[in-house]
Amino acid sequence: MQVGIDMGMGSGGNPATLDIEELLATRLLVQGNSGSGKSHLLRRLLEQSAQWVQQVIIDPEGDFVTLSDKFGHVVVDGERTEAELAGIANRIRQHRVSCVLTLEGLDVEQQMRAAAAFLNGMFDAEREYWYPVLVVVDEAQMFAPSVGGDVSEDARKMSLGAMTNLMCRGRKRGLAGVIATQRLAKLAKNVAAEASNFLMGRTFLDIDMARAADLLGMDRRQAEMFRDLKRGNFVALGPALSRRPLPIQIGTVETSARSSSPKLMPLPDSPNDVEDLIFTPDPEELQRPLVRRAPPAPRPTTDILAELARSTPPAATQPAEVRTSQPEMSAEDREERLSAVLSEILDDPGSGFRTDSVLYQEFLVRLRMRRVQGPPMSLPAFRRRVAISRSGVDAVTAETDAWATALALSTGVTDDLQGVFLILAKAAICGEACPSDARIARAYGTHSARRARRLLGYFEEQGTVVVHTDFSGKRIVAFPDMNCQTAPGDANAPDNDELRSAAE
């Protein structure tokens, strides 16, 4: 069913219509400096579409809780445990209830953890509850930052992984992301790149104006127009809005935020005893206890993912008929399913350029969907399995002493380098040509050939390999501890596996 909602006035006084059904499939990115009217735009979108689609708003400032009075949104306080938030999010999807997750009062790291737990709970819902949901994230640069900040790396990865899942893989699960940010430069590129619809408001910095112009397909010289946009005016582009850049003036809204832009007010007349009023404490202040809110100790990401990955409650709390309907899985059957799920993930051509934490979340989700019993694999063990699988070692080579030595040597490098090390070791053991820079870069999750050469230099500095060339200039990598070396290979050759995947 095609539903168009009125967002305001377009060029020539014509109504600017947004196709909700198309938006659900293509997602939306909103940019504008503080005071440009982003929150007003989001409120107009939410009010106009409330009767047509379920809505979930991640609200860091508590501005959208007023939607509950007129449109019946359930307000969820973010000051809960991550397990509680994940359970609430799952039930929100089951019962198709619109809600506002208000994170007001939490510090930035707590907001990131709460939002990540809630988004992961929605993402992990059972397939039968994959109804369409409009997921609006205000101040998205907080939850998907382009660089690390003052928060812990664990919280940043958790939040960024949840936002990446929402924008990259949420469509198949019915989740349509609508993200708003003050600055595109502060937003992670892999999150912003998944949006196909754009509403660009007033911005002043050159880098943000240039990126906005690029996204809208405008000439760089036209980027100056974003400085002149008035409050509530945006330039729209996308399949749900317009095939060409279209200026839009956002219409009025029915509800209002609890906070608003400050207005000038005259100062009151100063009383004669102003110093006594300021410096004399109220007697109640002396009796009021000083309350210091200490943030909860951060939990490791692996513990959180393991808790969300539990497919069934403990056996003692399950009904008898449920316990008998799920026979105990043998170790061989469990290992076979684990290997099958891992192969499915790694067969995706884009998996090489995703972080291990994102792949790990997908791995745990698929295990739950397959009803794989037993404790979940830890993140370090998962990284180890991924590194071995990506090396492409066959069953015969895996049984040799040389491969056992290679596995032992690989533990001497960091987790992110084990995959590269084992690919080189496998080529040396099997006498294959030395992998090219492009192949090594893909194993590391990058497109940079220069970084691949730096990795080889690092291995050589550590004394694990010796890199040299033959008379024709082809590269050879030797492993002194294994007494073997690769065949000569062209360092500048393309990655054949990547080309084959692109052709398919």
Number of C-alpha atoms within 10 A of each C-alpha: 5 7 12 17 17 16 22 20 17 19 11 7 10 10 16 22 18 23 16 23 16 17 21 21 20 20 29 25 23 28 25 28 19 16 17 21 20 28 20 20 23 23 21 22 20 23 16 18 19 17 10 12 18 21 23 27 23 27 22 25 17 19 19 27 23 17 23 15 10 10 14 14 22 17 19 18 15 25 17 11 12 22 16 16 25 25 17 16 25 22 16 21 23 16 10 17 17 23 23 25 26 24 22 16 14 16 12 17 20 20 24 25 25 30 28 25 26 25 25 27 24 30 24 23 21 15 12 9 17 20 16 20 23 23 27 23 24 24 22 28 23 21 29 27 20 18 11 11 10 8 13 11 11 16 23 24 22 28 26 25 23 27 27 19 21 25 24 19 16 22 19 13 20 21 27 26 29 25 25 27 23 23 23 24 18 16 21 19 13 16 24 25 12 18 23 17 24 27 25 29 31 27 25 16 14 13 14 22 25 19 17 25 21 13 16 22 12 15 10 13 9 11 21 16 15 24 14 12 19 14 18 21 26 28 23 24 22 22 17 23 23 18 12 14 19 17 21 24 21 23 17 13 16 10 18 14 15 11 10 9 6 6 5 5 6 5 6 6 6 7 8 8 8 9 9 9 11 9 8 8 10 10 8 8 9 9 8 8 8 8 6 6 6 6 10 8 6 12 12 11 16 19 12 14 21 16 14 21 21 19 19 13 8 8 10 8 9 12 9 10 8 11 14 10 8 10 9 10 13 10 11 9 11 15 13 12 16 18 13 11 18 21 14 11 18 15 13 10 14 13 15 20 14 14 14 19 19 17 21 22 23 18 20 23 22 19 20 19 14 13 16 19 18 12 11 19 16 14 19 13 10 17 20 18 14 20 23 19 18 18 19 12 18 11 8 8 14 14 10 11 11 19 20 14 13 19 18 10 17 21 13 12 14 9 14 16 17 24 25 25 27 24 22 24 31 24 21 24 22 16 14 16 19 26 27 21 24 24 25 27 23 21 24 24 18 16 16 14 18 11 16 23 16 11 19 21 15 13 16 16 11 12 12 19 22 17 15 12 13 11 7 8 12 17 21 21 25 22 20 12 13 19 10 17 25 23 20 21 19 17 20 14 12 14 16 12 12 16 11 10 12 9 7 6
